[in-house]
C-alpha cells in the first residue's frame, strides 16, 4: 500500500503540469436530487481525464536512464492518451498497445501525441500478455494503469484537492474500474477529513470490485460491453483492492440506463461532456438520493472522452426517455385526405413530425384502413398525452410505440 505522504509528494511533483480542476456546486442538480451536489470536473484536464495525474507522477519518478529507454502501456483509452501526452512533453519514447477492436478515433488521438501505437489482441488478457512480452523484448518500462503505487499516488491528488477546496464535504462518490482512482482518492480524503464517507460506483455489467468488497462470489463480467467502457475492468489488482477494503465505506452499482441518463443530464444541465465512466458517480447519486439527502456530496466526473457516434446515439435515447422524441402509430381510414386531416391536428398542437411511414400492406386490421407510424419532436411527456387525447377525440386510434 501507499502512504498519505506519497500523495502529498505526487501533488508537489505534478503541480503546474496537470490542471487543478474546479469543484463547483451544481444548483440545478442539487434541486433535482435534494443533495448538495459538488462536481469535480476531471474532464477539464488537457486529455479530458484524471489519468494524467498518475501517468505524469510515474514518469517523473523514473530515472533518466529509464526515461531514455522508453515506456509501454496497455490501454484503449484515457491512460494511453495521458501517458502519450506527458511522454511527449518530457521527451520519453512511448509505446501504447491497444486491442485490435479499439475505435479509430482513439487510436489516432493517441498517435497525435507522438506515441507508437500497436494493435494486438482481441481480449484484455491477450493484449496484456503481448504488452508484457514487448516490454521485456525492448527493455521498456511497463506502466500499468492502476496496479502501480506511484500511479495510484498520482490519482490520489484528486481527493487531496477536493478536501482542500471543500473540507465540509460529507461524502465523496467515485467511479471504479481497476480501482486506482478510488484507492488513492479515498486515502487522501480520509487522511484530511477522517469522517468523510467514500462510496465507489461500478457499472452493473462489470462489478468485480463491488462483488469482492461485499464478500460475494464474483459474477462473470458481461459478454458484451458497457457505455462506461472506461471502468469495464474484469478484476482489480491486489494493491487497489487492499486499499479499497481499508479506506472505502461502500460500493454500489448502476445500470446502463442510469449511466446514459447521467451523461445526458450533465450535458443538458451543466453543458459538460462526460464519458460513461465519468458520469457513473452522478448516476449513483440519483439512484441513491435518499441516502445523501441534505448532505454535501462531491461527485468525481472522471473523464469526458466519449465517442461521437456513441454520444449521438445516447442523446437520441435520452430524448426518447424524456418524452422529447415520441413514436406514434395511428390507424386511418384509407380514403383521400385522411392523412392530411390527421397531420393538421398534430400541427395545431405544435408537434413537429420528424419521420413518417404510411403502411397499407403491413399490419392493418382491414383493407379499408392504413397505418401511419410517426416520429414526433415534443416538449415532453405531457405533450404526448395531449396529442393522444386530441387524436382520440377526433376519432383516430393512436398508440405510443416503445
C-alpha positions in Angstrom: 0.0 0.0 0.0 1.0 3.6 -0.4 1.1 6.3 2.4 -0.5 9.7 2.5 2.9 11.2 2.2 3.2 9.6 -1.3 0.1 11.6 -2.4 1.5 14.8 -0.9 4.7 14.2 -2.8 2.8 13.5 -6.0 0.9 16.7 -5.7 4.1 18.7 -5.4 5.6 16.8 -8.3 2.8 17.3 -10.8 1.8 20.8 -9.8 1.7 23.2 -12.7 1.8 20.4 -15.3 -1.7 19.0 -14.5 -4.8 21.1 -14.1 -6.2 21.7 -10.6 -9.7 21.1 -11.8 -12.7 23.0 -10.4 -15.0 21.7 -7.7 -18.3 23.5 -8.2 -21.8 23.2 -6.7 -24.5 22.5 -9.2 -27.6 24.3 -8.1 -29.8 22.6 -10.7 -28.6 19.0 -9.8 -28.9 19.9 -6.1 -32.5 21.0 -6.7 -33.3 17.8 -8.7 -31.9 15.4 -6.1 -32.2 17.2 -2.8 -28.5 16.6 -2.4 -25.9 19.4 -2.3 -24.0 18.1 -5.4 -20.5 19.4 -6.0 -18.9 18.3 -9.3 -15.2 17.6 -9.6 -14.5 18.3 -13.3 -11.7 16.0 -14.2 -12.9 16.1 -17.8 -11.3 19.5 -17.8 -7.8 18.0 -17.9 -6.0 18.5 -21.2 -6.6 14.9 -22.3 -10.0 15.1 -20.6 -9.3 12.6 -17.9 -7.9 12.2 -14.4 -5.4 9.6 -15.8 -2.9 12.4 -16.4 -2.2 12.6 -12.7 -1.0 9.1 -12.2 0.8 8.8 -15.6 2.8 12.0 -15.0 3.7 11.1 -11.5 5.0 7.8 -12.7 7.1 9.4 -15.4 8.6 12.0 -13.1 9.7 9.3 -10.6 11.7 7.4 -13.3 15.4 7.7 -13.6 16.9 9.5 -16.6 18.1 6.1 -18.0 14.6 4.6 -17.6 13.0 7.6 -19.4 15.5 7.4 -22.2 14.7 3.7 -22.6 11.0 4.4 -23.1 7.8 3.3 -21.6 5.0 1.0 -22.7 1.4 0.7 -21.6 -1.7 -1.4 -22.4 -4.7 0.9 -22.8 -7.6 1.6 -25.2 -8.4 5.0 -23.8 -7.6 7.6 -21.2 -4.4 6.1 -19.8 -3.0 5.8 -23.3 -3.6 9.5 -24.1 -2.3 10.7 -20.7 0.9 8.7 -21.0 1.4 9.6 -24.6 0.8 13.4 -24.0 3.1 13.7 -21.0 5.7 11.3 -22.5 5.9 13.6 -25.5 6.2 16.7 -23.2 9.1 15.1 -21.3 10.8 13.5 -24.3 10.1 9.9 -23.2 9.6 7.4 -26.1 6.1 5.9 -25.6 4.6 2.7 -27.0 0.8 2.1 -26.5 -0.7 -1.3 -27.1 -4.4 -1.3 -27.9 -6.8 -4.2 -28.6 -7.5 -4.7 -32.3 -11.1 -3.5 -32.0 -10.3 -0.1 -30.5 -12.2 2.7 -32.3 -10.0 4.5 -34.8 -10.6 8.0 -33.2 -8.9 6.8 -30.0 -6.0 5.3 -32.0 -5.5 8.5 -33.9 -5.8 10.7 -30.9 -3.0 8.8 -29.1 -0.8 9.0 -32.2 -1.3 12.8 -32.2 0.7 12.9 -29.0 3.6 11.1 -30.7 3.2 7.6 -29.3 3.8 4.4 -31.3 0.5 2.6 -31.3 0.3 -1.2 -31.8 -3.0 -3.0 -32.2 -2.7 -6.5 -30.7 -5.1 -9.0 -29.1 -8.8 -9.4 -29.1 -9.2 -9.6 -25.4 -7.7 -7.8 -22.3 -5.6 -10.8 -21.4 -4.2 -11.2 -25.0 -3.3 -7.5 -25.2 -1.7 -7.5 -21.7 0.3 -10.6 -22.5 1.6 -9.1 -25.7 2.5 -5.8 -23.8 4.5 -7.7 -21.1 6.4 -9.6 -23.8 7.1 -6.4 -25.7 8.3 -4.7 -22.5 10.8 -7.5 -21.9 12.0 -7.7 -25.5 12.6 -3.9 -26.0 13.6 -3.3 -22.3 10.7 -0.8 -21.9 9.3 0.3 -18.6 5.8 -1.1 -18.3 3.4 1.5 -16.7 0.2 -0.2 -15.6 -3.0 1.9 -15.5 -3.8 1.0 -11.8 -1.5 -1.7 -10.5 1.3 0.7 -9.7 1.7 2.5 -6.3 3.1 5.6 -8.0 0.2 5.8 -10.4 -2.2 5.4 -7.5 -0.5 8.1 -5.6 -0.9 10.5 -8.5 -4.6 9.7 -8.8 -5.0 10.4 -5.1 -4.3 14.1 -5.7 -8.0 14.3 -6.8 -9.1 13.6 -3.2 -6.5 15.9 -1.9 -7.9 18.8 -4.0 -11.5 18.0 -3.1 -11.0 18.1 0.7 -8.6 21.0 0.3 -11.2 23.1 -1.5 -14.2 21.9 0.4 -13.4 20.3 3.8 -17.1 20.5 4.6 -17.9 17.5 2.3 -19.9 14.7 3.9 -19.4 12.2 1.2 -17.3 11.5 -1.9 -18.6 9.4 -4.8 -16.0 8.0 -7.2 -16.3 5.8 -10.3 -14.4 2.5 -10.1 -12.8 0.3 -12.8 -9.4 -1.1 -11.8 -9.6 0.9 -8.6 -6.6 3.2 -8.9 -8.6 6.4 -8.7 -10.7 5.5 -5.6 -7.7 3.8 -3.9 -5.6 7.0 -3.9 -8.6 9.4 -3.5 -10.0 7.6 -0.5 -6.7 7.5 1.2 -6.2 11.3 0.6 -9.7 12.2 1.6 -9.8 10.1 4.8 -6.3 11.4 5.8 -7.5 15.0 5.6 -11.3 14.7 6.6 -11.5 11.4 8.6 -15.3 11.4 8.8 -15.9 11.8 5.1 -17.8 8.8 3.6 -16.3 7.4 0.4 -18.5 5.4 -2.0 -17.4 3.7 -5.1 -19.5 3.1 -8.2 -19.3 0.4 -10.8 -21.4 -0.5 -13.9 -23.6 -3.5 -13.2 -22.1 -5.3 -16.1 -18.6 -5.0 -14.8 -18.8 -5.1 -11.0 -15.8 -7.2 -9.9 -14.7 -4.7 -7.2 -18.2 -4.3 -5.8 -18.7 -8.1 -5.6 -15.4 -8.6 -3.8 -15.9 -5.7 -1.5 -19.2 -7.2 -0.3 -17.7 -10.7 0.0 -19.8 -12.2 -2.7 -18.6 -14.7 -5.3 -17.9 -12.6 -8.3 -20.2 -12.8 -11.2 -18.6 -13.1 -14.6 -18.4 -9.8 -16.5 -20.9 -9.2 -19.2 -20.4 -10.9 -22.5 -20.8 -7.6 -24.2 -19.6 -4.1 -23.4 -20.9 -1.1 -21.4 -21.4 2.5 -22.2 -18.9 3.0 -19.3 -16.0 1.3 -21.1 -13.5 3.3 -19.0 -14.4 1.3 -15.9 -15.1 -2.0 -17.7 -12.3 -3.8 -15.9 -12.7 -7.6 -15.2 -10.6 -7.5 -12.0 -8.9 -5.1 -9.7 -5.3 -5.6 -8.5 -4.3 -6.8 -5.1 -2.9 -3.3 -4.5 -6.1 -1.4 -5.3 -8.4 -4.0 -3.7 -6.5 -3.9 -0.5 -6.7 -0.1 -0.3 -10.4 -0.1 -1.2 -11.2 -2.6 1.6 -9.3 -0.4 4.1 -10.4 3.1 3.1 -13.7 2.9 1.2 -17.0 2.8 3.1 -19.3 1.2 0.4 -19.5 0.1 -3.2 -22.7 0.3 -5.3 -23.6 -0.4 -8.9 -25.6 1.5 -11.6 -27.4 0.2 -14.7 -26.7 1.1 -18.3 -29.8 3.3 -18.5 -28.8 5.1 -15.3 -25.4 5.9 -16.7 -26.8 7.0 -20.0 -29.2 9.3 -18.2 -26.4 10.8 -16.2 -24.4 11.6 -19.3 -27.5 13.2 -20.8 -28.1 15.2 -17.7 -24.6 16.5 -17.4 -24.7 17.7 -20.9 -28.2 19.3 -20.6 -27.8 20.8 -17.2 -24.0 21.5 -16.8 -23.2 21.8 -20.5 -20.3 19.5 -19.9 -19.4 16.3 -21.8 -18.8 13.2 -19.7 -18.0 9.7 -20.9 -20.0 6.8 -19.4 -17.4 6.2 -16.7 -17.3 9.9 -15.9 -21.0 10.0 -15.3 -21.3 6.9 -13.2 -20.8 8.7 -9.9 -23.6 11.1 -10.7 -25.8 8.2 -11.7 -25.3 6.7 -8.2 -26.3 10.0 -6.5 -29.6 10.0 -8.5 -30.2 6.3 -7.7 -29.4 6.6 -4.0 -30.6 10.2 -3.4 -32.4 9.3 -0.2 -29.0 8.2 1.3 -27.5 11.6 0.6 -30.5 13.9 1.2 -29.3 17.3 2.5 -25.6 16.2 2.5 -22.7 17.9 0.8 -21.5 15.3 -1.8 -18.5 15.6 -4.1 -19.0 13.7 -7.4 -16.0 12.9 -9.5 -16.6 13.5 -13.2 -13.6 11.4 -14.1 -13.4 11.9 -17.8 -15.0 13.2 -21.0 -13.6 11.1 -23.8 -16.7 9.7 -25.4 -17.0 8.5 -29.0 -19.1 10.9 -31.0 -21.3 8.1 -32.5 -21.9 6.8 -29.0 -22.8 10.2 -27.8 -25.2 10.8 -30.7 -27.0 7.6 -30.0 -27.1 8.2 -26.3 -28.6 11.6 -26.7 -31.3 10.2 -29.1 -32.1 7.6 -26.5 -32.2 10.3 -23.8 -34.7 12.3 -25.8 -36.9 9.3 -26.1 -36.8 8.5 -22.4 -37.8 12.1 -21.6 -40.7 12.1 -24.0 -39.0 14.6 -26.3 -39.0 12.1 -29.2 -42.1 10.0 -29.5 -43.2 7.3 -32.0 -46.9 7.1 -32.6 -48.9 4.6 -34.6 -52.2 5.9 -35.9 -54.9 4.0 -37.7 -56.5 6.0 -40.6 -59.4 5.3 -43.0 -57.8 4.6 -46.3 -59.5 7.5 -48.2 -58.1 10.6 -49.8 -57.4 13.5 -47.3 -57.3 11.4 -44.1 -53.5 11.7 -43.7 -53.7 15.4 -44.3 -56.5 15.8 -41.7 -54.6 13.9 -39.0 -51.3 15.8 -39.6 -53.2 19.1 -39.3 -54.2 18.1 -35.8 -50.6 17.5 -34.9 -49.6 20.8 -36.4 -52.1 22.6 -34.3 -50.6 21.0 -31.2 -47.0 22.1 -32.1 -45.8 18.5 -32.6 -43.1 18.5 -35.2 -43.0 15.5 -37.5 -39.5 14.1 -37.9 -40.4 11.0 -39.8 -43.5 9.4 -41.2 -44.2 5.9 -42.7 -47.5 5.2 -44.3 -48.3 1.5 -44.4 -51.1 -0.2 -46.3 -49.8 -3.8 -46.8 -48.4 -4.5 -43.4 -50.2 -4.7 -40.0 -53.5 -3.0 -40.9 -56.6 -4.6 -39.4 -58.7 -4.1 -42.5 -58.2 -3.4 -46.2 -60.2 -0.2 -45.7 -57.6 1.3 -43.2 -54.0 2.1 -43.2 -51.3 2.5 -40.5 -49.1 5.6 -40.1 -46.0 5.5 -37.9 -44.8 8.9 -36.9 -41.7 10.1 -35.0 -42.6 13.4 -33.4 -40.5 16.0 -31.6 -42.3 17.2 -28.5 -41.8 19.3 -25.4 -42.1 16.3 -23.1 -44.3 13.5 -21.7 -47.2 16.0 -21.0 -47.4 17.0 -24.7 -47.5 13.3 -25.7 -50.6 12.8 -23.5 -52.3 15.9 -25.0 -51.7 14.6 -28.6 -53.1 11.2 -27.8 -56.3 12.7 -26.3 -56.7 15.1 -29.2 -56.4 12.3 -31.8 -58.8 10.1 -29.8 -61.4 12.9 -29.6 -61.0 13.2 -33.4 -61.8 9.5 -33.8 -58.3 8.2 -34.5 -56.9 5.1 -32.8 -53.4 6.0 -31.7 -50.8 4.4 -29.5 -47.2 5.2 -28.4 -44.7 2.8 -29.8 -41.8 1.8 -27.5 
